[in-house]
Amino acid sequence: MGYSRRGVSEVGYPLGKRLRWHDFKPGRERFLADVLAGLGKWQKELPCKYLYDERGSRLYERICHLEEYYIPRTEASIMDAHIGEMAGLIGRRVRLIEYGCGNCEKVRFLLDHLEEPVAYIPIDISREQLRSVAGRLSDVYPELEILPVCADYTSRFALPTAGRQSLRAVVYFPGSTISNFTPASARQFLEHMAQVCGPGGGLLIGVDLKKDPAVLHRAYNDSQGVTAAFNLNLLERINRELGADFQPEQFEHYAFYNYPPGRVEMHLISQRDQTVRLDNTTITFARGETIWTESSYKYSLDGFREMAAAAGWRVVRVWTDDKHWFSVQYLVNVPSD
Ligand code: AVJ
């Protein structure tokens, strides 16, 4: 099928001109190289972007419906309460870009309130999900140009250009996906988004805030074990796609809040001394050794404002819930001088 040709833009997607598909999905070799590099380190680690294959994306959606995982419902309540003001700040005739759109559920609420949006560019690493979701969106918004891009947005690639003229480019980056970046790469990514939007561009972003570690502990160690399954799926994926022989039942999910860096760390702990074969390499694990699979940084409003300012963004408006657990913020790209 045409869409599996990597790096080729405007391959014939069966839905016609208003929906053009772009594919830059990292292939098997990249995945293998990243896994071997990560597992070769003293503190073994795996890039968290690989958590989101088809099964991982489904598990993440289940996490989002857990009572203990406060982020989606808190963010949704903030969006609900202030969508009018948000849409007003964003303005009319925008080109909306979303990094890590997942199932594109959240953006629909935003699109429904925007005035004559011109184009929507959803970017996600999960090809299967993006493909089905883009088709459905194009049915719901027949006026909107939809330009899906399958890509790892931590790497650089060219964004498709919209057919119609827009008044402003705005990035939508909800769900505190920014939490997965280290502060240094978060700043870089904010710089990149400022470049993509250009002067006068906007950024509507969800940013998770520092809070009682007990709340965080519950959110990342849910009682139904969905987060554990999500974490362990990474080993199963490596088995499935790279032919490794991980025994997932010999690893255990472990997540904790690390105070000085201000992040939740997700790990997989080896339950015994064991070895794993991957691509002619033997990887040894000592009992108690961990693979670090994800970080989720929590910000203070001041800390985030300073980081964004260093990347060329001015925070125009911050909305929070009454517990101050989460924030949605609107930023404008103001070039200094
Ligand atoms: C997608 C980065 C917002 O850190 O809360 C949820 C990912 N990992 N549970 C988060 C995640 C485990 C999530 N983000």
Residues whose N, C-alpha, C, O or C-beta is under 5 A from the ligand:
A	BS01	AVJ	G175 S176 T177 S179 N180 S296
